[in-house]
Amino acid sequence: MPDFPSIAGGLPVFFFAEIGSTNAEALTRAGTSAPEQWIVSEIQTAGRGRRGRIWVSEAGNLYSSLLLYDPAPPAQSPQICFVAALALHDAILDLAPALAPERLKLKWPNDLLLDGKKIAGILVEGSIANGRHAVVTGIGVNCRHHPEDASYATTDLSAAGLTLLPRDVFSRLAVCIMSRLAQWNGGAGFAAIRNAWLARAHGIDSEIEVRLPERALRGTFRAIDENGALVLGLEGGHSELIRAGDVFPAAG
């Protein structure tokens, strides 16, 4: 184990030199009633992002998944992606105090941007395991590498002049996420999470394109609602709530 802690944020950490997917491993362990824990790997061979996309997983980046049971009522559990995003934002700024906060932004629903380019992604998955709702939050951070052919512009911390080791990012993240989980309070504190997220959001009041499986919509990113849905302003003063989709800057 390359100096990763065995306990982080009060939870055990299980480190792998190589694994298929940290999320898949966490979901498998949930099925065996394993305790709440972190799964971390140096390399993933079958990493995935939203909608089943392949997640490039070279050594030198952080690949981690947090397994929790019943962190909130099932309807509120997806809000954990905002909790995790805030915690990661907190962690990076804590580790890089010279980084201007306006350079680091949160992209709806689950990405972290540095200078407008993606440096981290979050994937929340769940299952019913022995009568409990297991929620797995996968967090991948581009510390030293980033894909060149992604649909959204990407970068990594090293390319931006920030030399942060995966173990240091993880150690700070594990502390920050416990603080943000306490603030969220099983969904009861989402209003505070929402306000903090909006204060760090990328592209508020800008024109965006939201790509859905069956169509694409263009409009203005107004806010997120009390459940985390994107509020898309349309022509004529109308708006539409987007609960899942891919957001891009509006072309031309």
LINURMO-V929236 format. One record per backbone hydrogen bond with DSSP energy under -0.5 kcal/mol. CO is the residue of the C=O (numbers start at 1). NH is the residue of the N-H. E is the energy in kcal/mol with one decimal. If there is no record, write none. Layout:
co->CO nh->NH e->E
co->CO nh->NH e->E
//
This chain:
co->1 nh->3 e->-2.5
co->6 nh->13 e->-2.5
co->8 nh->11 e->-1.9
co->11 nh->8 e->-2.9
co->12 nh->38 e->-2.7
co->13 nh->15 e->-0.6
co->14 nh->40 e->-2.6
co->16 nh->42 e->-2.3
co->19 nh->45 e->-2.5
co->20 nh->46 e->-3.1
co->21 nh->25 e->-2.2
co->22 nh->26 e->-2.3
co->23 nh->27 e->-2.5
co->24 nh->28 e->-2.2
co->25 nh->29 e->-2.4
co->26 nh->30 e->-2.1
co->27 nh->31 e->-1.4
co->29 nh->32 e->-1.2
co->29 nh->34 e->-2.3
co->30 nh->33 e->-1.8
co->36 nh->12 e->-0.6
co->37 nh->67 e->-3.1
co->38 nh->14 e->-2.3
co->39 nh->65 e->-2.3
co->40 nh->16 e->-2.4
co->41 nh->63 e->-0.7
co->43 nh->19 e->-1.6
co->47 nh->55 e->-2.0
co->49 nh->52 e->-1.1
co->50 nh->53 e->-1.7
co->53 nh->49 e->-3.5
co->54 nh->56 e->-0.6
co->57 nh->44 e->-1.0
co->58 nh->61 e->-1.2
co->61 nh->60 e->-0.5
co->61 nh->63 e->-0.5
co->62 nh->141 e->-2.1
co->63 nh->41 e->-2.1
co->64 nh->139 e->-3.1
co->65 nh->39 e->-2.7
co->65 nh->67 e->-0.5
co->66 nh->68 e->-0.6
co->66 nh->137 e->-2.2
co->67 nh->37 e->-1.1
co->68 nh->135 e->-3.0
co->73 nh->76 e->-1.8
co->73 nh->77 e->-1.3
co->74 nh->78 e->-0.5
co->76 nh->79 e->-1.9
co->77 nh->80 e->-2.2
co->78 nh->81 e->-1.7
co->79 nh->82 e->-1.4
co->79 nh->83 e->-1.4
co->80 nh->84 e->-2.8
co->81 nh->85 e->-2.0
co->82 nh->86 e->-2.2
co->83 nh->87 e->-2.2
co->84 nh->88 e->-2.5
co->85 nh->89 e->-2.3
co->86 nh->90 e->-2.8
co->87 nh->91 e->-2.5
co->88 nh->92 e->-2.5
co->89 nh->93 e->-2.0
co->90 nh->94 e->-2.3
co->91 nh->95 e->-2.1
co->92 nh->96 e->-1.7
co->96 nh->99 e->-2.2
co->100 nh->103 e->-2.3
co->101 nh->104 e->-1.4
co->103 nh->105 e->-0.6
co->103 nh->115 e->-2.6
co->105 nh->113 e->-3.3
co->106 nh->202 e->-2.9
co->107 nh->111 e->-2.3
co->110 nh->122 e->-1.5
co->111 nh->107 e->-2.5
co->112 nh->119 e->-3.0
co->112 nh->120 e->-1.3
co->113 nh->105 e->-2.4
co->114 nh->117 e->-1.6
co->117 nh->114 e->-3.2
co->118 nh->155 e->-2.4
co->119 nh->142 e->-3.7
co->120 nh->112 e->-2.0
co->121 nh->140 e->-2.4
co->123 nh->138 e->-3.4
co->125 nh->136 e->-3.6
co->127 nh->129 e->-0.7
co->127 nh->134 e->-2.9
co->128 nh->130 e->-0.5
co->129 nh->132 e->-1.6
co->132 nh->129 e->-3.2
co->132 nh->134 e->-0.9
co->133 nh->70 e->-3.4
co->134 nh->127 e->-2.1
co->135 nh->68 e->-2.4
co->135 nh->137 e->-0.5
co->136 nh->125 e->-2.8
co->136 nh->138 e->-0.6
co->137 nh->66 e->-2.1
co->138 nh->123 e->-2.3
co->139 nh->64 e->-1.5
co->140 nh->121 e->-2.0
co->141 nh->62 e->-2.2
co->141 nh->143 e->-1.4
co->142 nh->157 e->-2.5
co->143 nh->158 e->-2.1
co->153 nh->118 e->-2.8
co->156 nh->160 e->-1.2
co->157 nh->162 e->-3.0
co->158 nh->161 e->-2.0
co->161 nh->163 e->-0.7
co->162 nh->164 e->-1.3
co->165 nh->169 e->-2.3
co->166 nh->170 e->-2.8
co->167 nh->171 e->-2.6
co->168 nh->172 e->-2.0
co->169 nh->173 e->-2.6
co->170 nh->174 e->-2.9
co->171 nh->175 e->-1.0
co->172 nh->176 e->-2.6
co->173 nh->177 e->-2.9
co->174 nh->178 e->-0.9
co->175 nh->179 e->-1.5
co->176 nh->180 e->-2.4
co->177 nh->181 e->-2.5
co->178 nh->182 e->-1.9
co->179 nh->183 e->-1.7
co->180 nh->184 e->-2.5
co->181 nh->185 e->-2.3
co->181 nh->186 e->-0.5
co->184 nh->187 e->-0.6
co->184 nh->189 e->-3.6
co->185 nh->188 e->-1.7
co->186 nh->73 e->-0.7
co->187 nh->190 e->-1.5
co->189 nh->192 e->-0.7
co->189 nh->193 e->-1.6
co->190 nh->194 e->-3.6
co->191 nh->195 e->-2.3
co->192 nh->196 e->-2.3
co->193 nh->197 e->-2.7
co->194 nh->198 e->-2.8
co->195 nh->199 e->-1.7
co->196 nh->200 e->-0.6
co->197 nh->200 e->-1.4
co->198 nh->201 e->-1.0
co->200 nh->106 e->-2.5
co->203 nh->206 e->-2.2
co->206 nh->221 e->-2.4
co->207 nh->250 e->-1.8
co->208 nh->219 e->-2.0
co->209 nh->211 e->-0.6
co->209 nh->248 e->-2.5
co->210 nh->212 e->-0.7
co->210 nh->217 e->-2.6
co->211 nh->246 e->-2.1
co->215 nh->212 e->-3.1
co->217 nh->210 e->-3.2
co->219 nh->208 e->-2.9
co->220 nh->222 e->-1.0
co->220 nh->233 e->-3.5
co->221 nh->205 e->-3.9
co->223 nh->231 e->-2.9
co->225 nh->228 e->-1.4
co->229 nh->225 e->-2.6
co->230 nh->232 e->-0.8
co->230 nh->242 e->-2.7
co->231 nh->222 e->-2.7
co->231 nh->223 e->-0.9
co->231 nh->233 e->-0.6
co->232 nh->240 e->-2.2
co->233 nh->220 e->-2.3
co->234 nh->237 e->-1.0
co->235 nh->238 e->-0.8
co->238 nh->234 e->-3.6
co->240 nh->232 e->-2.9
co->240 nh->242 e->-0.5
co->241 nh->243 e->-0.6
co->242 nh->230 e->-2.6
co->246 nh->211 e->-3.2
co->248 nh->209 e->-3.2
//
